[in-house]
Amino acid sequence: MTHVQRVDYTGEGLSEAEVAPTPWQQARRWVDEALARERDLGDVPEPLALSVATVDADGQPNVRTVLMRFFDERGPGFVTNTESAKGLEIAATGGMAASLTWPSMFRAVRFRGQAQLIGREEVTAYFSSRPWASRISAWASRQSEPIEGREGLEEAFERYAVRWPDRGGPHDVPVPDFWGGYRLHCDEVEFWGGRRNRLHDRLVFTRVTDGSLDDADAWRMFRRQP
Ligand SMILES: Cc1cc2nc3c(=O)[nH]c(=O)nc-3n(C[C@H](O)[C@H](O)[C@H](O)COP(=O)(O)O)c2cc1C
């Protein structure tokens, strides 16, 4: 057995009286609080780190961490290589789950639903805002494919750097057509608040009809046992 350090979670939890009327408002509140806490106390590194789970054509699950680069009433979103393992899995099955976890705050948000490809315009606007070297490395990496050694990757980077040198402009590097983003269209959003004696709070919004994360009529809220 691994050494277990038992920590009693002493978060303030989340009650029915406090929870916001829509999953969007509640998630926005917690994301903002995590960002503010990292700014003030520095104990929430990468508050936007999002674990993203997908399922391949054989039903095998997969999970990895990305950064949440889009977040609005349509759902959380991220950018990536659309020909990566995750991209192929999304193309095969479309199901997706994601979570934001902030252990120092005893909080997590869990999202479940379907992946949607983000439109080209939104993707291009985001790509152009990235540092030049990040834009070049998007070209250099065939994400998820095997490579003999690191040198191949660095050579590819140099090749693309020569092709599209840094002139300081947002359009110095074209957007690769294998690079894009996904947004999670949610059917369920759970807010987890760790509390004493493992009696945690879990308030869940489940979709009852069409509508955005901020449409109160689209969601029903209930409590799940910890
Ligand atoms: C903190 C953190 C942030 C990351 N952000 C991204 C990201 O925004 N996009 C991305 O494609 N990969 C990101 N990665 C790398 C992914 O975890 C993963 O290695 C990569 O996307 C390939 O996953 P796949 O082979 O399952 O498709 C990040 C990793 C970490 C640890």
The ligand as a Tripos MOL2 file, in Angstrom:
@<TRIPOS>MOLECULE
LIG
   31    33     1     0     0
SMALL
NO_CHARGES

@<TRIPOS>ATOM
      1 C1         -0.7170   21.8590  -17.9910 C.3       1 LIG1
      2 C2         -0.7970   21.2760  -19.3750 C.ar      1 LIG1
      3 C3         -1.3860   22.0050  -20.3910 C.ar      1 LIG1
      4 C4         -1.4850   21.4750  -21.6790 C.ar      1 LIG1
      5 N1         -2.1680   22.1810  -22.6210 N.ar      1 LIG1
      6 C5         -2.4020   21.6190  -23.8240 C.ar      1 LIG1
      7 C6         -3.2450   22.2690  -24.7700 C.ar      1 LIG1
      8 O1         -3.8130   23.3480  -24.5060 O.2       1 LIG1
      9 N2         -3.4450   21.6650  -25.9730 N.ar      1 LIG1
     10 C7         -2.8700   20.4470  -26.2830 C.ar      1 LIG1
     11 O2         -3.0920   19.9540  -27.3860 O.2       1 LIG1
     12 N3         -2.0750   19.8110  -25.4100 N.ar      1 LIG1
     13 C8         -1.8310   20.3530  -24.1850 C.ar      1 LIG1
     14 N4         -1.0560   19.6940  -23.2680 N.ar      1 LIG1
     15 C9         -0.4870   18.3670  -23.6570 C.3       1 LIG1
     16 C10        -1.5560   17.2870  -23.5010 C.3       1 LIG1
     17 O3         -1.6610   16.8930  -22.1370 O.3       1 LIG1
     18 C11        -1.2690   16.0410  -24.3610 C.3       1 LIG1
     19 O4          0.0330   15.5530  -24.1130 O.3       1 LIG1
     20 C12        -1.4140   16.3210  -25.8480 C.3       1 LIG1
     21 O5         -2.5280   17.1470  -26.1310 O.3       1 LIG1
     22 C13        -1.5350   15.0250  -26.6350 C.3       1 LIG1
     23 O6         -2.6730   14.3030  -26.2030 O.3       1 LIG1
     24 P1         -3.3180   13.1370  -27.0690 P.3       1 LIG1
     25 O7         -2.1470   12.3340  -27.6210 O.co2     1 LIG1
     26 O8         -4.1560   12.3440  -26.1180 O.co2     1 LIG1
     27 O9         -4.1270   13.7610  -28.1670 O.co2     1 LIG1
     28 C14        -0.9270   20.1930  -21.9700 C.ar      1 LIG1
     29 C15        -0.3100   19.4720  -20.9410 C.ar      1 LIG1
     30 C16        -0.2660   19.9980  -19.6710 C.ar      1 LIG1
     31 C17         0.3510   19.1670  -18.5710 C.3       1 LIG1
@<TRIPOS>BOND
     1     1     2 1
     2     2     3 ar
     3     2    30 ar
     4     3     4 ar
     5     4     5 ar
     6     4    28 ar
     7     5     6 ar
     8     6     7 ar
     9     6    13 1
    10     7     8 2
    11     7     9 ar
    12     9    10 ar
    13    10    11 2
    14    10    12 ar
    15    12    13 ar
    16    13    14 ar
    17    14    15 1
    18    14    28 ar
    19    15    16 1
    20    16    17 1
    21    16    18 1
    22    18    19 1
    23    18    20 1
    24    20    21 1
    25    20    22 1
    26    22    23 1
    27    23    24 1
    28    24    25 2
    29    24    26 1
    30    24    27 1
    31    28    29 ar
    32    29    30 ar
    33    30    31 1
@<TRIPOS>SUBSTRUCTURE
     1 LIG1         1 GROUP 0 **** ****
